[in-house]
Amino acid sequence: MSTPARGTPAAPSTAPTTAHIEKNKNNNRNRGPRGDSRTVRLSKALAWLLRHNAVSQGIAIRPDGYVGINAVLGHPKFKDFTLDDIIKVVDTNEKKRFEILEDAQGQKAYIRAVQGHSIAVVDELGFDEITDIAQIPTAVHGTMFSKWRFISEKGLSKMNRNHIHMAHGLLGEDGVVSGMRQGSDLYIHIDTVKALGDGIKFYRSTNNVILSDGKNGDGLIPPTYFSRVERSTGEVIYPKPAA
């Protein structure tokens, strides 16, 4: 076997490093199921309609978030789907984003998203209010590091949604499957003792997402209620580590 001439740099190795392997694992995990699968397409379409666009699309939505399944299937975006497809999405969605309600005859007649709404009339979702710190020892908001400058100055905002969304831990920990986006690379931990003590209201949805409408219901949780902020690398950026 020939060897490189003296002084000639060896060809770079094509073998993946541990860092590359871990990065690829994370990327694959963040992609979730195949983006073009029928079930994923239907799940995304349902979230689009039930959380944000029922009113704008002329579909009646109740204060508890329920929409008639026939109305959903009658929308052009759902022309290729059936009731069985909807039932499959509800039953198999890992984050338990949707619920079906039967009518008086026992027929599966209504569907709703359990949280994540931006539709103002949806304000009776039956969330459980959290009144004791024992019910919420941890609340973490997942976001992107690129948004930290704004958040560090203004606080967490509900943005166009009805509530600020948090998880009761990091994804994959202690059964945490919902409450933050898979691709989040910044984790903002809330001082729930201080927040509850100052009257900030927190709620829990049926799929175990922690929600808040902010201090005084203004849609903001100020930075003074952050206990720790860390990147996905483990670097703590708030409070600033001692020199």
C-alpha positions as CSV (number, residue, x, y, z in Angstrom):
1,M,0.0,0.0,0.0
2,S,1.4,3.4,-1.0
3,T,2.0,6.1,1.6
4,P,1.8,9.9,1.1
5,A,5.0,11.6,0.2
6,R,6.8,13.2,3.0
7,G,5.4,16.7,3.6
8,T,2.2,16.0,1.7
9,P,-0.8,16.4,3.9
10,A,-3.0,13.3,4.3
11,A,-6.4,13.3,2.7
12,P,-9.1,14.4,5.2
13,S,-11.0,11.5,6.8
14,T,-14.5,11.0,5.5
15,A,-15.5,9.1,8.6
16,P,-18.2,11.1,10.6
17,T,-17.1,12.5,14.0
18,T,-19.1,11.9,17.1
19,A,-20.2,15.5,16.9
20,H,-21.5,15.0,13.4
21,I,-23.3,11.8,14.4
22,E,-25.0,13.5,17.3
23,K,-25.9,16.5,15.1
24,N,-27.5,14.2,12.5
25,K,-29.4,12.3,15.2
26,N,-30.8,15.6,16.4
27,N,-31.7,16.7,12.9
28,N,-33.5,13.5,12.2
29,R,-35.3,13.7,15.5
30,N,-36.4,17.2,14.8
31,R,-37.8,16.3,11.4
32,G,-40.3,14.0,13.0
33,P,-42.3,11.6,10.8
34,R,-42.0,11.8,7.0
35,G,-43.0,15.3,5.9
36,D,-45.1,14.0,3.0
37,S,-47.0,11.2,4.8
38,R,-50.7,11.4,4.6
39,T,-51.1,11.4,8.4
40,V,-48.6,14.3,8.9
41,R,-50.2,16.4,6.1
42,L,-53.7,15.9,7.7
43,S,-52.3,16.7,11.2
44,K,-50.8,20.0,10.0
45,A,-53.9,20.9,8.1
46,L,-56.1,20.3,11.2
47,A,-53.8,22.4,13.4
48,W,-53.9,25.2,10.7
49,L,-57.7,25.2,10.7
50,L,-58.6,24.4,14.3
51,R,-56.0,26.6,16.0
52,H,-55.9,29.6,13.7
53,N,-58.2,29.8,10.7
54,A,-61.7,28.3,11.3
55,V,-63.3,31.8,11.5
56,S,-61.4,33.2,8.5
57,Q,-62.5,30.1,6.5
58,G,-66.1,30.6,7.4
59,I,-66.3,27.5,9.6
60,A,-68.3,27.8,12.9
61,I,-66.2,27.1,15.9
62,R,-67.5,26.9,19.5
63,P,-66.0,28.7,22.5
64,D,-64.7,25.3,23.6
65,G,-62.8,24.9,20.3
66,Y,-65.0,22.2,18.7
67,V,-65.7,22.3,15.0
68,G,-68.1,20.0,13.2
69,I,-66.2,17.2,11.5
70,N,-68.5,17.4,8.4
71,A,-67.6,21.0,8.1
72,V,-63.9,20.2,8.2
73,L,-64.2,17.4,5.6
74,G,-66.3,19.8,3.4
75,H,-63.4,22.3,3.2
76,P,-61.3,22.1,0.0
77,K,-58.1,21.6,2.0
78,F,-59.5,18.3,3.3
79,K,-61.1,16.9,0.1
80,D,-58.8,13.9,0.0
81,F,-59.4,12.9,3.6
82,T,-62.1,10.9,5.4
83,L,-63.5,10.5,8.9
84,D,-61.4,7.4,9.3
85,D,-58.3,9.5,8.5
86,I,-59.2,12.1,11.1
87,I,-59.8,9.4,13.7
88,K,-56.4,7.9,13.0
89,V,-54.7,11.3,13.4
90,V,-56.4,11.9,16.8
91,D,-55.6,8.4,18.0
92,T,-51.9,8.3,16.9
93,N,-50.7,11.9,17.5
94,E,-47.9,11.6,20.0
95,K,-48.5,15.1,21.4
96,K,-52.3,14.4,21.8
97,R,-53.1,17.7,20.0
98,F,-56.7,16.8,19.1
99,E,-59.8,15.5,20.7
100,I,-63.0,14.2,19.2
101,L,-66.5,14.7,20.7
102,E,-69.5,12.4,20.0
103,D,-73.0,13.7,19.5
104,A,-76.1,12.5,21.3
105,Q,-76.3,9.5,18.9
106,G,-72.8,8.4,19.7
107,Q,-71.4,9.5,16.4
108,K,-68.0,11.2,16.2
109,A,-69.2,14.6,15.2
110,Y,-66.8,17.3,16.5
111,I,-63.1,17.8,16.7
112,R,-60.9,20.4,18.4
113,A,-57.2,21.3,19.0
114,V,-56.7,21.1,22.8
115,Q,-54.4,24.1,22.9
116,G,-52.4,26.5,20.7
117,H,-55.2,28.7,19.6
118,S,-55.0,32.2,18.2
119,I,-58.8,32.5,17.6
120,A,-60.2,35.0,20.1
121,V,-63.6,33.3,20.5
122,V,-62.0,30.1,21.7
123,D,-61.8,30.9,25.4
124,E,-63.5,27.9,27.1
125,L,-61.2,25.0,26.6
126,G,-61.6,23.7,30.1
127,F,-58.0,24.1,31.2
128,D,-57.2,23.2,34.8
129,E,-55.9,26.3,36.7
130,I,-52.8,25.6,38.7
131,T,-53.1,27.1,42.2
132,D,-50.3,25.3,44.1
133,I,-46.6,25.2,43.4
134,A,-46.6,21.5,43.9
135,Q,-48.6,21.3,40.6
136,I,-46.0,23.2,38.7
137,P,-42.5,22.7,40.1
138,T,-41.1,23.2,36.6
139,A,-42.2,25.2,33.6
140,V,-39.9,25.6,30.6
141,H,-40.5,27.6,27.4
142,G,-38.6,26.4,24.4
143,T,-37.7,28.8,21.6
144,M,-34.8,29.8,19.3
145,F,-31.6,31.5,20.5
146,S,-32.0,34.1,17.8
147,K,-35.0,35.5,19.7
148,W,-33.1,35.9,23.0
149,R,-32.3,39.6,22.6
150,F,-35.9,40.5,22.3
151,I,-37.1,38.1,25.0
152,S,-34.4,39.3,27.4
153,E,-35.7,42.8,27.1
154,K,-39.4,42.4,26.8
155,G,-40.1,39.0,28.3
156,L,-42.0,36.0,27.0
157,S,-44.9,36.9,24.8
158,K,-48.0,35.0,23.7
159,M,-47.4,36.6,20.3
160,N,-50.5,35.8,18.2
161,R,-51.7,33.0,20.4
162,N,-54.1,33.2,23.3
163,H,-51.5,31.9,25.8
164,I,-47.8,31.5,26.4
165,H,-46.9,27.8,26.0
166,M,-44.5,25.9,28.3
167,A,-43.6,22.3,29.1
168,H,-43.2,20.7,32.5
169,G,-39.7,19.7,31.5
170,L,-37.5,19.3,28.5
171,L,-38.7,17.1,25.6
172,G,-38.1,13.4,26.4
173,E,-37.8,14.0,30.1
174,D,-40.4,12.4,32.5
175,G,-42.9,11.8,29.7
176,V,-42.7,15.3,28.3
177,V,-44.0,15.1,24.7
178,S,-45.6,18.5,24.1
179,G,-45.3,22.1,25.1
180,M,-42.3,23.2,23.0
181,R,-41.2,22.8,19.4
182,Q,-38.8,19.9,18.6
183,G,-36.3,22.3,17.1
184,S,-36.0,24.6,20.1
185,D,-32.4,25.4,21.0
186,L,-33.0,27.8,23.9
187,Y,-34.8,26.8,27.2
188,I,-36.3,29.5,29.5
189,H,-37.1,28.2,33.0
190,I,-39.7,30.1,34.9
191,D,-39.5,30.9,38.6
192,T,-42.9,29.4,39.3
193,V,-42.8,30.1,43.0
194,K,-42.3,33.8,42.4
195,A,-44.7,33.9,39.4
196,L,-47.5,32.2,41.3
197,G,-46.8,34.4,44.4
198,D,-47.2,37.5,42.3
199,G,-50.5,36.4,40.9
200,I,-49.5,35.2,37.4
201,K,-52.0,32.5,36.4
202,F,-51.0,29.2,34.9
203,Y,-53.1,26.4,33.4
204,R,-52.7,22.9,32.3
205,S,-54.2,21.5,29.1
206,T,-55.5,18.0,28.7
207,N,-52.3,17.1,26.9
208,N,-50.2,18.4,29.8
209,V,-49.0,21.7,28.3
210,I,-48.5,24.5,30.7
211,L,-50.2,27.8,29.6
212,S,-50.3,31.3,30.9
213,D,-51.9,34.5,29.8
214,G,-49.1,36.5,31.4
215,K,-48.9,39.0,34.3
216,N,-52.2,40.7,34.8
217,G,-53.5,38.8,31.7
218,D,-51.3,41.1,29.4
219,G,-49.8,38.2,27.5
220,L,-46.3,38.8,28.8
221,I,-44.1,37.1,31.4
222,P,-41.3,39.6,32.2
223,P,-37.7,38.5,32.5
224,T,-37.7,39.0,36.2
225,Y,-39.6,35.7,36.4
226,F,-36.9,33.8,34.6
227,S,-34.9,31.5,36.9
228,R,-32.5,30.1,34.3
229,V,-32.0,30.3,30.6
230,E,-29.8,27.8,28.8
231,R,-28.9,26.8,25.3
232,S,-29.3,23.3,24.0
233,T,-25.5,22.9,24.3
234,G,-25.9,23.3,28.1
235,E,-24.5,26.8,28.2
236,V,-26.3,28.9,30.8
237,I,-26.7,32.5,29.5
238,Y,-29.0,33.8,32.3
239,P,-28.2,34.5,35.0
240,K,-24.7,35.4,33.9
241,P,-22.2,32.9,35.4
242,A,-19.8,34.4,37.8
243,A,-16.4,35.3,36.3
